[in-house]
Amino acid sequence: MNMVRYAQNDLPPITEARKAELKALAARPDSEIDYSDIPPLTNDVLSRVANHPLYRPHKTHATVRIDTDIILWLKRQGKGYQTRMNAILRDAMIKNMQQEV
């Protein structure tokens, strides 16, 4: 199967029929949406998503003040201390989220 990709300014024009269809969909109330084929999004589902091997969260640059002995301990374990720090924080976050449920 070939994948078609468009640049934002190279998108095909929206036809009048498609505009009418989108307008009709937008006018429908949310109560008419059929969710029967979609599992409910619970905290349990979210915690499993965060642990999924293909989950790649967006990284944010941050300046934090961390005790020197903690940084030295992380660096002593070899290359990748920031990744280890992130993993430790993620584990704490997930445990905290599970306690909130």
Phi, psi and omega in degrees: 000133178268140179261133178259128178238141179238141168284156185305323182269002178251015182293145177293151181293149177278127181285162178298322179297318179293321177300317180296319179296315179295321178296318179295320178295318180295331182281342181288142178286154180300332181297342179271359180283130180269109180261011187298334181263008181242124179292151179296145181268098182254172177298326178297316179297316180297320180293327177288327178296317181296335180263359182292137183297339180265357180289124180233092181292155177291133179270142179237134176285136180215147173253120181231155177255118183235142179303140184302319182295330178290314179298316179298319178298315179295317181290330180297337181279358177108188183300145176098028184296327179291323177295318177297319179299317179297318180296319178297315179294320179297318178300316178297320179297314182295317178300319179295319179295323179292328178289331181286339184288000000 
